[in-house]
Amino acid sequence: MHAPSTRASRRRSSRASALPALAALAFAASGCAAQTAGNAARGAAELTTRAERTDYVETSSYADVVAFMERAAAAHPDIHLTTFGYTSEARPLPLAVVGRGVDGTAESVRTSGKTVLYLQGNIHGGEVPGKEALQMLLREVVRGERDAWLEDLVLLVAPIYNADGNERMALTNRPRQHGPIGGMGQRPNAQGYDLNRDHMKLDSPEARSVARMMNEYDPHVAVDLHTTNGTRHAYHLTYSPPLHPNTPATIDDLLRGELLPYVTEQVRSKHGWEFYYYGNASARDGDEMGWYTFDHRPRFNNNYIGLRNRIAILGEAYSYATFEDRVLASLWLTQEIVDFVHANAQRVREIVRTADAESLVGGTLATRATFARSPERVDILMGEVDEEVHPLTGQIMLRRRDVSQVVPMYEYGTFAATDTETVPAGYVIPADLTDVVTRLRAHGVTLEAMSAATVEGERFRISGVETAPGPFQGHNEQTLSGAYEGGRLQVAEGSWWVSMAQPLARLAFTLLEPRSDDGFANWGFLADRLEPGGYYPIARSHTAR
């Protein structure tokens, strides 16, 4: 483990000595009109974030972020400010389109021939470092520090995705996290949905906005910035590639074999900090302690984007590092990712293009999966924390101690299929499943109208339906059992054909298969059509239409 840089050590020492005196600053910074006016004037010239102006006591409001992005766009000809959708409470979602030779529109980005990255912060309103870091990244562009990127790349910068959740600030949100002591937003959006569980069902306008952005701007790479919960490890940040076993192997190979190791080494050599794959130390089912990642299902952002054949990285700044250190860790992660993509821009585009063109028909994909254990134990850096009293609430905050202990344990960082199905030529959707059709279109899946016909196909005979006793994110999830039966299908006029010979075939397969653990059936959208002994309403055919 490398020693922390002198700069980082000085910063931590300053934070420790200043913390007991920050209560007065928090009250003053949040309510003083004269100070706000002064900061606005200074910000126009210096482009400082609210976190920086308050010495990391506070985090940016929605208005702060929009004002910062407006100033950045006004200060640089290659930064174009637009929006990519709306929140539940009708807040426009700001998007900075950064690149030379584009005008901010989706068409100009798609036709630019450049490699496109989508950088997202604040999907959870209390996990705020990414929001601050992405503003700082825009400032680097304004200052001319990232000119090399602008020739070959387009950055789509969205610092404040869960804007409604961000505005529900309270001093007691995420209480054991180390700051910002001036408060932070809540985890869900205004509807009460966790936006990082909504990428398949698309119940929120925010999730539909992201899906539309993916369809219109078509980024090759996506970065989603979070903050951890739980385990007291010694990493300043942990990361994850897409975890679904149906992710194109070329994307997984690039991330695990090259990009993420590059980021780790660059941060270690430049800053003396350790990054590693996301995990929590846990003993499950009586087993010994292991390092477990989160979940393979594409309801999570990075897994969803992986099933869209795109390169996705989750970043999780360490909850018990200081707020400033979490911001820096998120910034450094993003900088190194963009640097790697810039150096490999053409290869990144080719990986995506090849994945889009790959034929899946006749192959096998997973419908359900479970953790896979590493062949050998790996060395995990575990850490310690100190308790500090929040100066405004009196609650205990945990602060990262600068120590680490190597603990060998098995790693459960990937997933293996437990249930699979052969990919058909396509699926036949009855015309009256209008909600399913609408959601498929929102994802960008291509559907074709069908005429009445008789075709060779398969229908899934249901032997059992297991329904969760309580709701999760507004739905009682369901698990089907049964098997496909072959035969002649009577296709009604107005039915819809979803071909598996399309770029979003992996996503469509996961949404439509009856046994999928994150599809329409799982989320209960077909509950009134499912009963033991009956047929799943969506049929499939192994013959191209």
N, C-alpha and C positions, 0 to 999 in steps of 0.2 A: 504493500500500500504506500503510495507516494505521499509525502508530507504535503499539507495544504500550502498554497502559495502565500508569500508574505503579504500580498495585497488582501487575500481573503482573510488571513489571520487578523490583520489590522481592522478589517471591517467588522469581524465578529466581536473583537474586543470593544470596538466603539459601540456596537449594538448593546452589549451587556451592560456597559456603564451608563448608557443613556436611558435604558428601559424604564427605571422607576420614575424618571422625570417626564415621561411622555404623556401622562394623563392630561395635563393642561394644554399641551400642544394639540391633542386630539380634539378637545372641545373647541379650541380657538380655530383650528384649521377647518372644522366642519361648518362653522356658522358665521364667519366674519366676512361681511360684504366687501370691506375695504381691501382685505387680503386677497379675496377672489379677483377683484378688479386688477390688483397689482400683478397677481400670478398670470392673468390672461395676457396682460401686456408683455410680461417677460416671456410667457410661453410662445407668443407669436414670433419672437426672435430666437428663442433657445429650444423650442419643442421639448419641454420637459413634461413628464407624466405626473399625474397627481401623486403617485407613490413617491416619486423623487422629490416633489415639492414639499411633501410632508415628512420627509426623512423616513419613508416606509411605514408610517403610522396608518395611512389610509390607502384605499384602492380606488381606481377610477370609477366614476359613475358612467352611465350611458352617455350623458351630455358631454362629459369629459372626453370620452373616446371619440365621439363624433367631431367635437371641436378640434381635437388633435389631428384627426385624419383630414379634416378640412384644411388646416394650416399646412399639413404636409403636402397635400395636393396642390395648394396654391404656391408652394415654395419650389416645386420640382415639376418640370414638363412631362416626365415619364410616370408620374403617379396620377391616376384617374380615379376619382371617388364616385362610386355608384352604390346600388343596393342589390341584394340577391333574394329578397323576400321579406316576410313580415313575421313578427311574433304574434302570440295569441292576443295580446293587448294592442296590436296594430303598430308596434314600433318597427320602423324600417330597419332591416339588418344591413349595416354598412359593409362595403367591400371595397378595398383599395386594389385596383388593377395596376400592377407595376411592371413595366417593360417598355423597351424602345420599339417604336413602330406600331404600337397598338393604341386604340382610342378608348379602351375601357369596355367596349361592347363584346358580347360573347362571340359574335361572328369574327371580329378582328382578331380575337385570341385564338379561336379554332383554326383560322386560315393563316396564322402567322408562321407556321412551321416550327415554332419554338417549343421547348419543353415547358410544361405548365405545372406549377405547384400550388396547391391549396393549403393555406396555413390557418388553422382555426384555434381560437382560445375560448375559454369560459363556457363550455357546454354545461358544466355545473357551476351555478352562480357563486358558490363559495370557494371554488378552486380558481383563484384569480391570477397566479403568476403568468400564465400564457397571455392573458389580456395585456398585462404591462409589457411583457417581453416583445410582443408583436408591434406595439407602438414604438418601442426602442429600435426594432429592426427597420421600421419605416424611417425613423430619424437617421439611421446609418445611410439609407439610400439618399435622403435629402442632403446629407453632408458630403456626398460623393464617395463614400467609403465602399460602396458595393457596385460601382459602375460596371465591373466585368460581368456581373450577373445579367445586367440589362440587355446585353447583346444577344444572349442565347436563351434566356429564360423569361417567363412571365410568372410573376407571383400574384396570387389571389389571396389577399390578407384580410381575414375576418376575425378581429380580436374579441368580439363580444357577441357570441352566438346566442347564448341564453340571456338575452337582454332583460327580459321580465324578471327572471330569477335574480339577476345582478342587482336590480333596483329594490329588492326586498332585503335590504341590508339590516343586520342586527349585530350587536356585539357578542351575542350568544350563539351565532351560527358557527358550526365546527369548533366547539369550545376548547378542545385540547390541542388544536393546531396552533403553531407559534405565529400569531399575527395573520393579517394586519390587526392591531389592537383597536383600530377605529371601526372595525366591523367589516363584514363581507356579506354577499348575497346568500340565497338559499340554493339547495341542490336542484329541486325541480323547477319547471317553468310555471307560468301562472295557472295552467290547468291542473297542476299537481303531477305532471308526467316527468319522469326521468328521461331527458332527451337522448341519453345514451342507452336507452332500451327501446327506442322508437323507430329505429331505422328500417325495420321490416314492415311493421304494421302501419306506420305513417299516420298516427292519430293526431299529431300536432302540426300546426302550420310551419313550425321551425323545421321539422324533419322533412316535410314536403318541399320546403325551400331549399334545403341541402340537396335533395334528390334532383330537383329542377336545375340547380346550379351545376351538379355533376353532368347532367344531360346537355346543358347548354354550353358550358365552358370546357367540359371534358378534360379536367386536369389529369396528368399522368401520375402525379405523386400527391399524397395528402398527409398532413401532420396534424394531430389532434392533441392539445396540451391540457394536462390534468394535474391534480395533486393527490398523493397517496392517502390511504387510511391504514391504520393498524400496525403492521410489523415494525419493530424497532431495528432496522438494519443500518448499515453504514454507508449506503450509497446516497449521493446527493440527488440522483435521478435514476429511475428505472424506465425501461422502454419495452415495447412489444411490436412485433410484426403482426400481420393478420394470422389468426389462430385456427380458422376453419380448415379442416383437412382437404376441402375442395378448392382452396386457393391455388392458382397456377404455381407449379413447382418452380418455374423460373423466377417468379417474384419472391418466393420464400428463399431461394438460393441467393439471390442478390442481396436481400436484407440480412440474412443470417451469416452469409459467407463473406460479404464485403462491406456493405454500407454501415451496419451497426458496429462491427469491429472497428471500422475507420473512425466513426464518431467517438467510440470509447477511447481509442488511443490518442486522438487529437485532444480531447478534453483532459485526459490524464497528463499529456506532455505539456500542454499550455497552461493548465490551471491547477493540476495536482488533485483533481477530484475524480472519484470513481463512479462510473455509470454501469448498469448491468440490466439484464432482462427482468421485466416486472415479475414480482412474486411476493408471496407471504409465507413465512415459516409456520408450518402447521403439521400436527399429527392427526391423520384422518383414519377412521375405522380401525383404531388400535395400532396402526402402523407407526414406525419411527418417524421422527421429524423430517419433513420434506419441504422443498421450495416449490410452491404451487402458484402457477399463473392464474388468470381469472376464468375465462369462459370462451368457448369456441364459437358461440352462436352469433350470427350476423346482425342481431339487434344492436350489437356494439359497433361503434363507428368504424374502427380499423378493420374489423372482420367483414363488415358490410362492403366496405370499399375494396377489400381484397376479392370478394366474390364478383365485383364489377370489373375484375382484371386490372386493377390499379394498385400501385405501390403505396402502402399505407403504414404509418408509424404512429403509435401511441407514445406520448411522453408523460411520465408521472413524476413531478418534482416531489421531493421528500417532505412530508407534512410537518416534521418536527425540526427541519432546518429553518433558519430565520426567513422571514418574508423576502428580504432582499436576496438572500442566497437562493431561494426558490425561483425568483425572477431570473437571476443570472444563469442558473442551471437550465431553465427553459430557453433562454436566449441562446446560450452556447449550443444546446442541442440543435436548435433550429438553424443556427449559422452553419454548423458542420454538415447537417443534412443538405442544405442548399449548396454548400461548396462541393460536396460529393456529386450531387446531381448535375451541377454545372460542369464538372470535369468529365462526366459520363452522360452528357445530355442526349447524344444520338443513340447510345446503347439503351438508355431508359425508354426512349420512344420506340425502339425496335422491340424490346421486351413486351411492351404494352400492345403494340401492333400485332405481334405474333400470337399473344394470348387471345386477342379479339378474333383472330382468324382461325384459331384451332377448332377442329371439329370434335365435339364430345359425343355425338350420336353413336350408340352402340357400346360406349364405354361404361364404366361403373363409377358412381359418385356416392359419397356418404350422405345418409339422411339423419344419422345420429352418431354421436361420438363420445369418447371419454378420455381422461388423462392418459398419456403415455409416459412411462418412467424412463429416465436416462439410463444408459447401460451401466454407468459408474457413478459414484458420488462425485459431486462437484464442490468446489470451495466457495462458500457463500460468506460474505462479509456482514456479520451481525454487529449491531451498535448498541449504544446506551444513551439515555436521555437524563436531563436534569429537570426537576420541577421548578416552575416559576409562577408567581401569582400575577394574574392579569391585573394591571393597575386600575382598571375601570370597573371590572365585575367582581374581582376577588376570586375568580375561578382559577383552577390550575391549568397552566399551559405546559407543554413538554418541549424542551429545547435539545436539539441534537448535541451530544457531547462528541468531541473530536477524537474518538477512539474507535477501533474496530477489532473484531475477533474473527478469525477464520474458523468456520464451522462446516465440515464436510457433511453433505446430505444429498440424497437423491433429488433430482430436479424433475418436476412435472410441468414442463414448459411447452409441450406440444400435445396434440390430440390424435387418437386413432379411431377409425370408424368402428362402430359397433353394429351398424345396420346400413346396408347399401341397396341401391337399385340401379338397374340398367337405364341409361339415358335413352329415351324414345326419340323418334323423329319429331314429335310434337304432342301437344295437349289440346283436347277439345273442351272448350268451356261453354256451358249452356248460356243462352242469351240473357236469361233472367238473373244470372249472377252479376248484377251490375256493379255491386260494391267491389267484388274481386277484380272486375275489368277496370274500374276506375283506379284502383290502387296499383295494378300492373302498369297502367299508362303513366301514373305519377312516378313510378320507378324508371320509366323509359323503355319498358319491355314492348317489343313490337307485336301487335296482334293483327290478324287478317280475318276479314269476314268470310264465312263459309255459306255455301248453298246446301240445300237438303241433299243428302247422299248416304250411301251405305259403304262403310269402310271396314277394313280389318283393324282390330284394335284390342284394347284391354280395359277392363273395369276392375276397380279394387273392391272386393267383397269384404265388408266390415264384420269382424267377429267380436270386437269389443270396443267400447268407448270409455276411457277413464277421464273424468273431469276433476280438475283441482277443486277442493272444497271452498277455497277463498279466492278472491280476485287478486291479480297482480297487474299493476299498471292499467286497471280498468277492465281486465279480461280474466275469465276463468279458463286457464289453459287446458287443452285436451290432448290426449294421446290415443291414437287409433292402433288397433291390431287387426290383422287380416292378411289377405293375399290377393294378387292380381289373377283374374280369369280372362283367358283369351276368347275371342269370338267376333261376330259381326256387330258393328256399331251403327245405329240409326242416328245420323247427324241431322238435327233439325235446322231449318232455315234460320239464319241469324246467329248461329253459334259462332264462336271465335276460335281460331287456330293460333296457337303459340308455338312457333317453330323453334326447335333447339339448334337450328343452324343460324344463330344470331349471336352477337357479342355478349349479350346479357343472359346467355343460356344457363350459366352456373347459378345466377340469382333466380331466374325463372324456375328452374328445377327445385330449388330450395323453398320457394314460395308455394309451389303447386303440388309437390309430392305429399300424399296423405300421411306418411310416416315421418315427415320432416319435423325436427324439433324446434323449428322457428318459422314455419310456414303458415298459410292462411288457416289450415285446419287446427294447428296447434293454438293459434290465438283465438279460436272460437268463432271465426267469421262464417263458418259453415255449420254451426252447432244445430240449427234447425233442420239440417239435411242429413244428419249422421245418426244412425241407429244400428245396433247389432243385427246382422242378417241382411241389411240393405247395402246399396252401392254408394261409394264415394261419388259425388256428382260430376267430378272432372275426370274424363276418360283420357286415354293416351293411345297413340298409334306408333308403330315402329316402321311405318311406310310413309315416306314423304308425301305431302299433299300434292 
